[in-house]
Amino acid sequence: MTDELPDEHPDGLPELRASDADREQVAEVLRDAVAEGRLDMEEFEERLEATYKARTYKELAPITRDLPAPGVTPPPVPTVSMVKQPAGAGGWAGRIVGGDGSSRWGVAVLGGFERKGRWTMPKRFNSFAFWGGGVIDLREANFADGEVVVNCVAIMGGMSVIVPPGVEVLVRGIGVMGGFDHSEEGVEGDPGAPRVVVTGFAFWGGVGVERKVTKAERLRQKEERRLEKLERKAARQEELEESRRRALEGSGSGDLGHRDSLDEARSIHRAAMEQHRELMREHREARREERRERRDDRRDRDRD
C-alpha cells in the first residue's frame, strides 16, 4: 500500500499546514498594505481575520495574491491617472495638493454635517451651526495650502475639528458663554506638515479640537504592541527555561552544587514573580486600551 500524498491546489500549492510564523508574515504584508492605502479598513479586517483562521498554505495564498511582497517594487504606475488629483510625493508634501478644495462650507441648523474621509481641505472652510453640530475631520484629508483656516460659528451648537498627529494647531476663536478648545495648541508640527488655524465665534456653544490617528493606524499600532508583548513573553520564557536547566545541571554536584541549585531556584522564583507582575501590568494596560477603543468606536458611530 502506498502512502497518500497531500492534495495539491490547482496552482501547485500542497495542503501543508501553515505555522504561526507564516500567518504573522501574511499579517505583516496586510499591515503594510493598509498603511500604504492599498486596502481600506474593511478589507484589512476581513483579510486579517481570514489570515489567523487559515490552517494551510492553500488558505493563506489567496489573501495576499493581489498585494506586492515585502521588498518587491510594484509595477510602475500608469502615466495617465484615472483620478482627478494632482500627483505628489509621499509624506506631507504629497498631501498639500493646491487647488480650491472639494468642500468650502458646512451648515447645521437643527441638524448636523460632517466632512471626513478622503477630501481636500480648502485654504478657508466656513462652518455654521445653530442648535446643531458639525464635524470637520482632517485625518485623511489633503490640503489646498500649507496653512488652512477652519472658521466656526456656533450658536447654541457645537463643532468638532479633528486633526492628525504631526499637524500644528492654532486656535484664535472667541467665545461668549461658550468657548474654544485650546488643548492641542503648542504641539510642534512635523517638518513640511500643514498648519491648521481654528477661528470663529461661539455663543452658548463650543468648538472642540482633537488630535487622533485614523482607525487603520490605531489597529496597526495595536498589532505592533501585541507582537512586542509576544516577543517579551517569549524572551522571559527562554530565561526561565535557561534558569531551570542550570538548576538541574547543578543539582548533582555535591554541597556546592546544592547551594548553587538553591540560588538558581530563588532566581527562578524571582523571575517567575516578575513575569507574573509584568503579565498583570500588561493585562491592565490591555483593558485600558480596550476601553479607549470602545470609547473611540462609540464616538465614531455617534458621528456616523
C-alpha positions in Angstrom: 0.0 0.0 0.0 1.4 3.4 -1.0 1.4 6.4 1.3 -1.1 9.1 0.3 0.5 12.4 -0.8 -1.0 15.7 0.4 -3.6 17.1 -2.0 -2.4 19.9 -4.2 -4.0 23.2 -5.1 -4.6 23.8 -8.8 -1.8 26.4 -8.6 0.6 23.7 -7.3 0.4 24.6 -3.6 0.4 21.5 -1.4 -2.0 21.1 1.5 0.7 21.7 4.1 -0.1 23.1 7.5 0.8 26.8 8.0 2.8 27.9 11.1 2.2 30.9 13.4 5.2 32.5 11.7 3.6 32.0 8.3 0.4 33.7 9.5 2.4 36.6 11.1 4.3 37.1 7.8 1.0 37.4 5.9 -0.4 39.8 8.6 2.7 42.0 8.2 2.0 42.3 4.4 -1.6 43.3 5.2 -0.5 45.9 7.7 1.9 47.4 5.2 -0.8 47.4 2.5 -3.4 49.3 4.7 -0.7 51.8 5.8 0.1 52.4 2.1 -3.6 52.8 1.1 -3.8 49.5 -0.9 -6.5 48.2 1.3 -9.3 50.0 3.1 -10.2 49.3 6.7 -13.0 46.8 5.9 -10.8 44.8 3.5 -7.9 44.8 6.0 -10.1 43.5 8.9 -11.6 40.7 6.6 -8.3 39.6 5.4 -6.6 39.7 8.8 -9.4 37.5 10.2 -9.0 35.1 7.4 -5.3 35.0 8.0 -5.5 34.0 11.6 -8.2 31.4 10.7 -6.1 29.8 7.9 -4.6 26.4 8.6 -2.8 25.6 5.3 -0.7 27.4 2.7 -3.6 26.9 0.3 -5.8 29.1 2.5 -3.1 31.7 3.0 -2.0 32.1 -0.6 -5.1 34.0 -1.9 -5.1 36.6 0.9 -2.1 38.5 -0.4 -2.2 37.4 -4.1 -3.0 40.9 -5.3 -0.5 42.6 -3.0 3.2 43.2 -3.6 5.5 41.1 -1.4 7.9 42.8 1.1 11.0 44.2 -0.6 9.5 43.8 -4.1 8.9 47.0 -6.1 5.4 47.1 -7.6 5.0 47.8 -11.3 5.2 51.4 -12.4 2.0 53.5 -12.1 0.5 54.3 -15.5 1.3 57.8 -16.7 -2.4 58.6 -17.3 -4.2 58.9 -14.0 -7.8 57.9 -13.7 -8.3 60.1 -10.6 -8.6 63.9 -10.8 -5.9 64.5 -8.2 -2.5 66.1 -8.7 0.4 63.8 -8.3 2.6 64.4 -5.3 5.4 62.9 -3.4 5.0 60.8 -0.3 4.5 62.2 3.2 3.1 65.6 3.9 4.3 67.0 0.6 2.0 64.6 -1.2 -1.0 65.9 0.9 -0.6 69.6 0.1 -2.1 69.5 -3.3 -3.2 73.1 -4.1 -6.5 73.9 -5.8 -9.7 75.2 -4.4 -10.7 72.3 -2.2 -13.5 69.8 -2.6 -15.8 71.5 0.0 -15.7 75.0 1.3 -18.5 75.3 3.8 -20.9 73.4 6.1 -24.1 74.4 7.7 -26.1 72.7 10.5 -29.5 74.1 11.6 -31.3 71.8 14.0 -29.2 69.1 12.5 -25.6 68.2 11.7 -23.0 68.0 9.0 -19.6 66.3 8.6 -16.6 66.4 6.4 -14.5 63.3 6.8 -12.5 60.6 4.8 -10.8 61.5 1.6 -11.4 65.1 0.8 -9.4 68.3 0.1 -9.4 71.0 2.8 -9.5 74.4 1.1 -7.5 77.4 2.3 -10.6 78.5 4.3 -13.5 76.4 5.4 -16.5 78.2 6.8 -19.0 76.4 9.0 -22.1 77.5 10.9 -24.2 75.6 13.5 -27.4 76.7 15.1 -28.9 74.2 17.5 -26.9 71.6 15.7 -23.4 70.3 15.3 -20.7 69.7 12.8 -17.5 67.5 12.4 -14.5 68.6 10.3 -12.2 65.6 10.2 -8.8 66.2 8.6 -7.1 62.9 9.4 -7.3 61.6 5.8 -7.8 64.9 4.1 -5.5 66.6 1.6 -4.7 70.3 2.0 -5.0 73.1 -0.6 -2.3 75.1 1.2 0.4 74.8 3.8 -1.8 76.9 6.2 -5.5 76.4 6.2 -8.3 78.1 8.3 -11.3 76.5 9.8 -13.8 79.2 10.6 -16.5 78.0 13.0 -19.6 80.0 14.1 -21.6 78.0 16.8 -24.8 79.4 18.2 -26.2 77.1 20.8 -24.5 74.3 19.0 -21.1 72.7 18.7 -18.2 71.9 16.3 -15.5 69.3 16.4 -12.3 69.7 14.5 -10.2 66.5 14.3 -6.5 66.8 13.1 -3.9 64.1 12.6 -0.7 63.8 14.6 2.1 66.0 13.2 -0.1 69.0 12.3 0.4 72.3 14.1 -2.8 73.8 15.5 -3.5 77.5 16.3 -6.8 78.5 18.0 -8.0 82.1 17.7 -11.7 81.9 18.3 -13.8 84.0 20.6 -16.4 82.5 23.0 -19.3 84.3 24.7 -20.9 81.9 27.3 -19.2 79.3 25.2 -15.6 78.5 24.2 -12.9 77.1 22.0 -10.7 74.2 22.9 -7.0 75.2 23.2 -5.7 71.9 24.5 -3.9 71.0 21.2 -2.1 74.3 20.9 1.7 74.4 21.5 2.4 71.0 19.9 5.2 71.4 17.3 4.3 70.1 13.9 6.3 67.8 11.7 8.6 69.3 9.1 6.6 70.1 6.0 3.2 69.4 7.7 0.4 71.9 7.3 -0.8 74.4 9.9 -4.5 74.4 10.9 -5.9 77.7 12.3 -9.2 77.4 14.1 -11.1 80.7 14.4 -14.6 81.9 14.7 -17.2 82.7 17.3 -19.2 80.6 19.8 -22.3 81.8 21.7 -23.7 79.3 24.1 -21.8 76.8 22.2 -18.4 75.3 21.8 -15.7 74.3 19.3 -13.5 71.3 20.2 -10.2 70.3 18.7 -8.9 66.7 18.9 -5.7 65.1 17.7 -6.3 61.5 16.7 -4.9 58.8 14.4 -7.1 57.0 11.9 -8.8 53.7 12.8 -6.4 51.9 10.5 -3.4 53.4 12.1 -4.8 52.6 15.6 -5.3 49.0 14.6 -1.7 48.8 13.2 -0.3 50.2 16.4 -2.3 47.7 18.4 -0.9 44.9 16.3 2.6 46.2 16.9 2.1 46.3 20.6 0.7 42.8 20.5 3.8 41.5 18.7 6.1 43.3 21.2 4.3 41.6 24.1 4.6 38.2 22.4 8.4 38.8 22.0 8.8 39.9 25.6 6.9 36.9 26.8 9.0 34.6 24.6 12.2 36.2 26.0 11.0 35.8 29.6 10.1 32.1 28.9 13.6 31.5 27.5 15.2 33.0 30.6 13.1 30.8 32.9 13.9 27.7 30.9 17.6 28.5 31.0 17.5 29.0 34.7 15.7 25.7 35.2 18.3 24.0 33.0 21.2 25.4 35.0 19.5 24.4 38.3 19.1 20.8 37.1 22.7 20.6 35.9 24.0 21.8 39.3 21.8 19.5 41.4 24.1 16.6 41.1 27.4 18.3 42.1 27.5 17.8 45.9 27.1 20.5 48.5 28.4 23.3 46.3 26.0 22.2 43.6 23.2 22.1 46.1 23.8 25.7 47.2 24.0 26.7 43.5 20.8 24.9 42.9 19.1 26.8 45.8 20.4 30.1 44.4 19.1 29.1 41.0 15.7 28.1 42.5 15.5 31.5 44.2 16.4 33.2 40.9 13.7 31.2 39.1 11.1 32.2 41.7 12.1 35.9 41.4 11.9 35.7 37.7 8.5 33.9 37.8 7.2 36.6 40.2 8.5 39.3 37.9 6.9 37.6 34.9 3.6 37.4 36.8 3.7 41.1 37.7 4.6 42.0 34.1 1.6 39.9 32.9 -0.7 41.7 35.3 0.6 45.1 34.1 0.0 44.1 30.5 -3.4 42.8 31.4 -4.4 46.2 33.0 -2.9 48.0 30.0 -4.8 45.9 27.6 -8.1 46.5 29.5 -7.4 50.3 29.4 -6.7 50.1 25.7 -9.9 48.2 25.1 -11.9 50.8 27.0 -10.3 53.6 25.0 -11.0 51.8 21.7 -14.6 51.2 22.7 -15.0 54.8 23.6 -13.5 55.9 20.3 -15.7 53.5 18.4 -18.8 54.8 20.1 -17.8 58.4 19.2 -17.2 57.4 15.6 -20.6 55.6 15.4 -22.3 58.6 17.0 -20.8 60.9 14.3 -21.8 58.4 11.6 
